[in-house]
């Protein structure tokens, strides 16, 4: 019975952590949405991909 109580307490702690993480994620996503909402994109524009950079290019150092 003691082992079941320990598991129940552990699960309750994990639920609290999960709830806290969910609240933080919701808050951060709201902040991100507010910051990104200031940008406007012309839907008629065409996107041009940037040239890929080599991961082994030592010229940046």
Secondary structure, DSSP 8 states (H G I E B T S, - for coil): -HHHHHHHHHHHHHHHHHHHHHHHHHHHHHHHHHHHTT----TT----------TT-GGG-
